[in-house]
Amino acid sequence: MTEAVSFGRRVSMLAEEHPEQDAIIFVPLEGEELRVSWGRLERRSNQLARLLASRGVDDESRVVVGMPNSPDHFLLTIAAWKLGALVIPIRYNLPARERDALLELAQPTVVAAPWGRESAHPYISREELDQSHALDDGWLPDVVAHPGKSVCSGGSTGLPKIIVDPRPWAFVPGEVGRVGVGMRPGQVQLVAGPLYHNSPFSWSHMGLFEDHTLVLFEKFDAARVVAAIERHRVNFGFLAPTMMQRIVRMPGIEERDFSSVEAFFHTAAPCPPWLKRAWIELLGPEKLYEGFGSTEAVGSCRIRGDEWLEHPGSLGRPVGCDLAILDEQWQPVPAGEVGEIFMRPHGSRTTYEYIGSDPAKTTPEGFVSVGDMGWVDDDGYLFLADRRTDLIITGGANVYPAEVEAALSEHRGIADVAVIGLLDDEWGKRVHAVVQPGQELSEAELDAHCRERLASYKVPKTWEFVAQLPRDEAGKIRRSALVAERVS
């Protein structure tokens, strides 16, 4: 087949081919696993599409899905796509203020979320979901959602926006291999990240389109994830570096069975080199892929483990785009010098639209930046420095938090760490480390650890120990929020 197929039609096709085969294996926090066959996925999504249609959803609508990771999240999303609607996944446990700001931007036709009555927008209740089992589960006319996917973002400034993928939500079956990260049709895919984030949402739905069986976790748990990889013979999956760290530090991890894994892909945050090497040893270099890009899809870089060993720390070379490292005047900087990362996608199509924000910074030549800093080596391999907004200028020297965090994360007594810049009368800004300890630690011990690995000006001048760092379920943390909390 060479023609593009809508997501709704693709689900129907696969349900007809093998109705009893598992589409989703759901691993809840408590209780037994729940299996959803392709036949059930088709029937329930048709019923929910009719429920949504009764609430006014059509091909001009926006549907907010604010559910925890669950089969219902997929069923409601596919149901909305079968009606041609734009789906906006939102974190189910957002603070009310941030949630309401996003809903005000979204202006949804309907909201499906556990906090429905707390919102002024029309919502689907749990009771309505349960009653929808009585609705017609038969065939629906084929509709291509255009657009179909969007993702919410707080952005580096903390101001909410919605990033819309403007493409028709239709693809050619079997072409996933062109992505180049070890994904192929018919795999068993691990889905351990939250579906309100772009990578888990995109990879898992593309997996369904390509006849994957999804092993879906309600919430990440390292021990249960490793057990599920062994039990269900997982072939492919996305992991964030925080997940990778928790897995690799499990006792006896070297003895566990990862033989079914064909490829794991990671992105979303910088991966410390020690952690990367540990996973290369665990899986083999040909099975570990890393990517760099943005939800805006203006460009990306990719690298496989064996290539990374030749260029340690690199994020790879550009794929399907042009890459430029520019200074503040938008002039190219030499190889090895840090500047702002700009990318320009090949082709003329628009890759994103914002709701709630002006377009991203764009040069007259069409290169786009979302604020990341980095440099390239003489071979054109990209290395990440940090976001411009997170850069710490201390005593006139530039310090990139990710570098300091990577050095600190090597200490086995640190469970998690974030590095920020705080105003300082002497230094302008001082390097401040917020540490979540995994065992008893002292500032002197951590200072000595850093001085063995970093130039003295990069070593944190002040330390703070906390019970838990506020990472989201995808492993991301907003450094600007940490700064704001400490200066308020």
SVG drawing of the C-alpha trace seen along z (x, -y; Angstrom):
<svg xmlns="http://www.w3.org/2000/svg" viewBox="-27 -43 67 57">
<polyline fill="none" stroke="black" stroke-width="0.4" points="0.0,0.0 1.4,-3.4 -1.5,-5.7 -1.8,-7.6 -4.4,-6.1 -6.2,-7.9 -5.6,-6.6 -9.3,-5.6 -9.2,-3.6 -5.9,-2.0 -7.4,-0.7 -10.4,0.7 -8.0,2.5 -6.0,4.1 -9.1,5.1 -10.3,6.9 -7.0,8.6 -6.6,10.0 -9.4,9.0 -8.3,11.2 -4.6,10.1 -3.5,7.7 -3.3,4.1 -2.6,2.9 -1.4,4.6 -2.0,2.2 0.1,2.5 -1.8,0.6 -0.2,-0.6 -2.2,2.1 -4.0,5.2 -3.8,7.5 -2.7,6.5 -5.6,5.6 -5.5,6.7 -7.3,4.8 -7.6,6.6 -7.7,4.9 -11.3,5.9 -12.1,4.2 -10.1,1.2 -12.1,0.8 -15.5,1.3 -14.9,-0.8 -13.4,-3.7 -16.5,-3.6 -18.8,-3.8 -16.8,-6.7 -16.8,-8.5 -20.6,-8.4 -20.5,-9.7 -18.3,-12.5 -20.4,-13.2 -23.5,-13.5 -21.6,-16.3 -21.0,-18.2 -17.5,-16.9 -16.8,-17.0 -13.9,-17.8 -13.7,-21.4 -13.5,-20.5 -10.8,-20.3 -10.9,-17.5 -8.9,-17.7 -7.8,-14.3 -6.7,-14.7 -6.6,-11.1 -3.9,-9.2 -2.1,-6.6 -4.7,-4.0 -6.5,-2.3 -9.2,-5.0 -6.6,-7.6 -6.0,-5.8 -9.7,-5.0 -10.8,-8.6 -7.9,-9.9 -8.7,-7.4 -12.4,-8.2 -11.8,-11.9 -9.6,-11.2 -12.4,-9.1 -14.5,-12.3 -11.7,-14.4 -11.1,-16.3 -7.8,-17.8 -6.7,-16.0 -5.0,-18.0 -3.5,-15.7 -3.1,-17.5 -1.5,-16.4 -4.2,-14.9 -2.9,-16.3 -1.9,-19.9 -2.4,-22.6 -5.8,-24.2 -4.3,-27.6 -2.0,-26.1 -4.8,-23.7 -7.4,-26.5 -4.9,-28.7 -4.4,-25.9 -8.1,-25.2 -8.7,-28.9 -6.2,-28.7 -7.6,-25.4 -11.3,-26.3 -12.3,-22.7 -15.6,-21.4 -15.4,-18.8 -12.9,-17.7 -12.4,-14.1 -10.6,-14.2 -11.1,-13.3 -11.3,-16.9 -14.2,-17.7 -16.6,-19.5 -13.8,-21.7 -13.6,-23.2 -15.9,-25.7 -15.6,-23.7 -18.0,-20.9 -16.7,-17.5 -17.3,-13.8 -18.0,-12.2 -17.0,-8.7 -20.6,-7.8 -21.0,-8.8 -17.9,-6.7 -19.5,-3.7 -22.9,-4.2 -21.2,-4.5 -20.9,-0.7 -24.6,-0.6 -23.9,-2.7 -23.5,-1.4 -20.0,0.0 -20.3,0.4 -18.4,-1.1 -18.0,-4.9 -17.3,-7.0 -13.6,-7.5 -12.4,-11.0 -8.9,-12.4 -8.2,-14.6 -6.5,-17.8 -4.8,-18.7 -5.0,-15.8 -2.2,-16.1 -1.1,-18.9 1.0,-19.1 0.9,-21.5 4.0,-23.3 4.9,-25.7 7.9,-26.8 11.1,-28.3 9.2,-31.4 6.5,-29.4 3.8,-30.9 1.4,-28.2 1.1,-27.4 -0.3,-24.6 1.9,-23.3 -0.2,-22.0 1.1,-19.6 -0.7,-21.0 -0.3,-17.8 -3.2,-15.7 -3.3,-12.9 -2.7,-10.2 0.3,-8.1 1.5,-5.3 1.7,-1.9 5.1,-0.3 7.1,-3.5 8.1,-3.7 11.5,-2.2 12.5,-5.4 12.5,-7.1 15.8,-5.4 15.7,-4.6 15.1,-0.8 11.3,-1.0 9.5,1.4 6.0,2.8 4.7,5.5 6.9,4.8 6.1,5.0 6.5,1.5 7.2,0.3 5.2,-2.8 6.4,-3.9 6.3,-7.7 3.2,-9.9 1.0,-10.3 0.7,-14.1 4.3,-14.4 5.2,-14.4 7.5,-11.5 5.4,-8.8 2.3,-10.1 3.8,-10.2 5.8,-6.9 2.9,-4.9 0.3,-6.1 2.7,-5.6 3.3,-2.1 -0.4,-1.3 -0.6,-2.5 2.2,-0.1 0.5,2.9 2.5,2.8 1.4,4.3 1.8,1.6 2.9,2.6 1.4,-0.5 2.3,-1.5 0.0,-3.6 3.2,-5.0 6.9,-4.3 8.4,-1.8 11.9,-0.6 11.5,2.9 8.1,3.6 9.3,2.1 12.3,4.5 10.1,7.4 7.6,6.5 10.4,6.2 11.4,9.8 7.8,11.2 6.4,9.6 9.6,9.7 9.6,6.0 11.3,5.0 11.2,1.2 10.6,-1.7 11.2,-5.3 13.0,-6.1 13.9,-9.4 17.3,-9.7 15.8,-9.7 14.1,-6.4 17.4,-5.0 19.2,-6.0 16.7,-4.2 16.8,-1.1 20.6,-0.8 21.1,-1.3 18.9,1.7 20.9,4.4 21.8,7.2 20.6,5.4 23.4,6.9 21.9,10.3 18.4,9.4 17.2,10.5 17.1,7.7 17.7,10.1 14.3,9.3 15.1,5.6 15.9,4.4 16.1,0.7 15.5,-1.7 15.3,-5.4 15.9,-8.3 15.5,-12.0 13.7,-14.7 16.7,-15.7 20.5,-15.5 21.9,-12.0 25.1,-12.0 28.0,-10.2 28.4,-7.6 24.7,-6.7 25.0,-6.4 27.9,-4.0 26.1,-1.9 23.2,-1.4 25.5,-0.7 27.1,2.1 23.6,3.3 22.1,3.5 24.9,3.2 25.7,0.0 23.6,0.9 20.5,1.0 20.6,-2.4 19.5,-5.5 19.3,-9.1 17.5,-12.0 17.4,-15.8 14.6,-17.9 11.5,-19.8 7.8,-19.4 7.8,-22.0 9.4,-19.5 11.6,-22.1 14.5,-19.6 16.2,-16.8 19.5,-15.0 19.9,-11.3 22.8,-9.1 23.2,-5.4 25.3,-4.0 28.2,-2.8 28.4,-6.2 28.2,-7.9 31.2,-6.0 33.2,-7.6 31.7,-11.1 31.1,-10.8 28.5,-13.3 27.1,-14.1 23.5,-14.2 24.3,-13.2 24.0,-14.9 20.9,-16.5 18.2,-14.3 15.8,-15.9 16.9,-19.4 19.7,-21.9 21.6,-22.9 23.2,-26.2 24.9,-27.5 24.4,-31.2 25.5,-34.1 23.2,-36.8 23.5,-38.7 22.4,-35.4 25.8,-35.0 27.4,-31.5 30.0,-30.6 33.0,-28.4 33.0,-24.7 33.6,-24.2 32.1,-27.5 28.8,-27.6 25.9,-29.4 22.1,-29.1 20.9,-26.0 18.8,-26.8 17.2,-24.2 15.5,-24.5 13.3,-21.5 13.8,-20.3 10.7,-20.9 8.3,-23.8 5.6,-22.6 4.7,-24.3 5.8,-22.0 4.0,-23.7 1.5,-26.3 1.2,-27.9 -1.9,-28.6 -1.1,-31.2 2.3,-32.3 4.0,-34.2 6.0,-32.0 9.4,-30.8 12.5,-32.8 13.1,-32.5 15.8,-33.9 15.1,-35.4 16.5,-32.2 13.9,-30.1 16.1,-28.7 14.1,-28.3 15.3,-28.2 13.4,-27.2 16.1,-28.5 18.7,-25.6 22.4,-26.3 25.1,-24.0 28.1,-23.6 29.2,-21.3 32.5,-19.6 34.5,-19.6 32.5,-16.6 29.2,-18.4 28.1,-16.5 25.9,-18.5 26.7,-18.8 24.1,-20.4 25.1,-23.1 21.8,-24.2 18.9,-26.5 19.8,-30.2 17.4,-30.9 19.2,-28.4 22.7,-29.6 24.5,-30.8 27.0,-33.6 29.1,-33.7 32.0,-36.1 31.8,-36.6 32.2,-32.9 29.5,-30.7 28.3,-27.7 25.9,-25.2 23.7,-23.5 23.5,-20.2 27.3,-19.8 27.4,-20.2 24.4,-18.0 26.0,-15.3 29.1,-15.4 27.1,-15.3 24.9,-12.4 27.9,-10.1 27.9,-10.1 25.9,-7.0 24.7,-8.8 22.7,-11.3 19.2,-10.2 18.5,-13.4 20.0,-16.9 19.2,-20.2 21.6,-23.1 20.4,-26.7 21.9,-30.2 20.9,-32.5 21.6,-36.2 24.8,-37.0 26.3,-40.3 29.9,-39.1 29.5,-36.8 26.4,-38.2 25.0,-34.7 26.3,-31.8 26.0,-28.1 23.5,-26.5 22.9,-22.8 19.6,-21.4 20.3,-17.8 17.9,-14.9 20.2,-12.5 19.9,-8.7 22.1,-8.3 23.7,-10.6 25.8,-13.2 27.9,-16.2 28.6,-19.4 32.3,-18.8 32.0,-15.4 30.0,-16.7 32.4,-19.7 35.4,-17.3 33.5,-15.1 32.9,-18.1 36.4,-19.4 37.7,-16.1 35.6,-16.6 34.9,-20.3 36.8,-23.6 36.6,-25.4 34.2,-28.1 31.7,-25.5 31.6,-23.9 28.4,-24.9 29.1,-27.6 26.0,-26.7 24.1,-23.5 20.6,-22.6 19.2,-19.2 15.5,-18.3 13.4,-15.3 12.1,-15.3 12.9,-17.3 9.7,-18.3 10.3,-16.4 7.3,-15.4 6.6,-11.8 8.6,-12.3 11.7,-13.3 11.6,-16.9 12.2,-19.8 11.7,-23.5 14.8,-25.2 13.1,-28.6 10.5,-27.5 13.2,-26.3 14.8,-29.8 11.5,-31.6 10.8,-29.6 14.1,-30.6 13.8,-34.3 10.2,-34.9"/>
</svg>
